[in-house]
Amino acid sequence: MRYVAAYLLAVLGGNTSPSAKDIKAILGSVGIEADDDRLNKVISELNGKDINEVMNSGLSKLTSVPAGGAVAAPAAAAAAAAAAVGAGAAPAAGVYTTQY
């Protein structure tokens, strides 16, 4: 990921076709040594491509990735606890309710 980030920084800086030397300079500025194999892989995959098109194609792939699934479980537990309290049952341990 660091190689892609450095490549993107170079492009944002105006270098539309960053070389391995350019990316090594960016990574070296923050104390990261570049692995030549990984660096050459990133360059070969991205070289000559419009970075905006690459980003947009990646964004369309993210639409199939589930997001927010972790929020559903606590929300469901809170709803179940509220329903139980409304029905006269004692709240579950760790669930705090306020009745007015």
N, C-alpha and C positions, 0 to 999 in steps of 0.2 A: 504494500500500500504506500510505503514511503516513496517508492520510485514513481508511482503514478502521481502522487501529490507534488513531488519535485518537478515532474514533467508539466503538470498543470500550472505550477507557479511560473515556470519558464514561459509557457504560452501566454499566461496573463501579463507577463512582463513585456510581451511583444515579440518573443522569439517563436515563430510559428513552426519551426522544425528544430527542436533542441537536440543537441548531440550528447553523447555519453559524457563528454568533458563538461558541458553545461550543467548536466544533472549532478555530476560528481561535485561540482563547485557549490551547488545549492545544498546538497547533503553535507558536504564538508564544512559549510558555514555553521552548522549546528552540531558538528562533531560526529557525524555518521559516516562510516566507511561503506562504500558501495560494493556490492557483490556484482562482478562483471556479467555473470550469466543472467542474473535476474534483470539487471539494468538493460542488457542487450535485448532481452525478451520484451520488455516494456516498450523500448524504442522501436523494435521491429513491428510490434502490434499497432502502435499509434502513429508511426511516422507516415506522413502523407495524408492523414485523415483529418477532416475538419473536427476539431475537438467539441464544438457545439453539437454536431450530429451524433458523435459518440455518446455525449452526455444525454441527449434526448432519447437515443435508443435504449440507454440504460434505465432511464426513468420509466419508459413504457414497460420494461421488464419488472420493475418494482410494483406495478399495480397488482401482480399476482401474489405478492408476498403478504401474508397476513400481518396486520398491524393492530395493536390495541387488544390483543387476545388476553393478555395478562390482567387487564383491568376488569374483565368480565367476572372473574372468580370472586374478587372481593366485593364487587357490586352485588353479585347474586347472593353472597352470604349476608350482606347488610340488608338486602330486601327480604330474605328469608327470616332474619332476626326480627325485622320490623313487623312482618306478618305474624310471627309467633307472639310478639308482645301485644299486638292488636287483638289477638285471639285469646289473650289472658295467660299465655304460657310465660314462664320465666325466660329472660334473655339468655342467650348462650354466653359462656365464659368469654370474657374479653370484648364483648359487645356492649357498648354504653348507650343507654337511651335516656331521653329526657321526656317526661310526660308533663303536660301543662294542664 
